[in-house]
Amino acid sequence: MTTVAPVPSSRDLPHPAREEIRLEGVLHALSDPVRLRIVRELAAEGIEVSCSHFDLPVTKSTTTHHFRVLRENGVIRQVYEGTAKMNGLRRDDLDELFPGLLDRLLTAAARQAARHGEG
């Protein structure tokens, strides 16, 4: 019996495979305050959330750019559910590739936010 792979939808978004995720790409993606904020919120939620969940201080096109940078560098996974684009942190992949990195970055970001009254 031959198994046929599903045909990708035109709405499928490209993601790097786990083995393609590079440390410098992850660090680049997390170097922007808005992207770091997105990742902190995803980590706090612990579930996939839609783009509209985030109240970011940038335009819609800039928000789209930030999500794309996070996705293309393997930090988040984005999938369509109906008309909503859902976002989830690729914690398992990041923890496997770079043990402890995400937790340490999230802790450092939380401490910085507390110091600067950013919540």
N, C-alpha and C positions, 0 to 999 in steps of 0.2 A: 504494500500500500504506500503510495506516495503522498507526502504531506506538502501542502502548498502554503507558503508563507503569506500572511495577509498583505494586501496591497496597501502601502502607506496612503493615508488621506492627505489631501492638499492642506489640511489643517494640522497635520503632524508637525511638531517643531523639532529642529535638530538639537540633539544633546550629545556631548562627548561620552563615549564609553568610559567606564571606570578607569581602564588602563591608559586612556588618553588625557585624563585630568592631570594637570601639571601644577606644582606648588606655586610657581611664579604667577600663573594665571589666577589661582585662587587668591593669592595675596593682592594682586592687582584689583580683582573684583571687590575685595573687602577693604581696599584703601580709600574708597569714597564714602563720606559720611552718610549719604542717602542710602547707598547699597548696604552699608553696615547696619543701618537702622532697619532695613527690610529683613535682613538675615536675623537680627535680634528679635524682631516681631515673629518671624516664622518659627524660630527656636522656642519662643515663649508660648506660642499657640500649640505647637506640637502636632498640628494637622495641616492639611492643605487648605489654603484660603485663596479667594479670588483677588485679582488686582485691585478691585474696587474697595476691598477691605482696608487698604492702606491710605492714610491721610498724609500725603507727602507734600512738602513745600515747593514743588516743582510742577511744570506743565505736564500735560498728558503725554506729549511726545518725549519729553525728557524721562518721565517715568517708564515709558516703554523701552527707552534706551537702557536704563539701569537694570530692568528685568532681563533684557537680552544679554547684557554683559555678565550678569550672574549665571544665566542659563548656559551661555557659550563657554564659560569657564568651569562648568560642572558643579557650581555651588547650589543651584536649585534645579528642580525639574518642573516644567510647565506642561500642562495638558488641558485640552479643551473639554469641558463638561457642558454640553449644550452651547450656549453663547458665552459662558464665563470661561476665562482662562484661569485655571487653578495653579497655585504655586506651592511647592513643597521643598523643604530643605533636604538635600542629598546627604543627610547625616551619616548613614551607613557607609556610603562610598568614601566620604571625607575621613571618617574615623578609621576605616580600613587602610586608606592610603597614608594618612598623616595622623597617627594616633595622638590624641590629646590636643591637637592644634585648635580645632573648632571650640572646644570648651574653654581653653585658655584665652582665645580671642574674645569670646563672648563675655567671660569674666572681666577681662581688661576693659572692654567696651562699656560694660555696666558700671565699673568703677569710675571710668572717665565721665560718663553721663551723670553720675551722682555728684562728682566734683564740680561739674559745670551746671548743675541744676536742670539737666535735660531729661530727667526721669528715667 
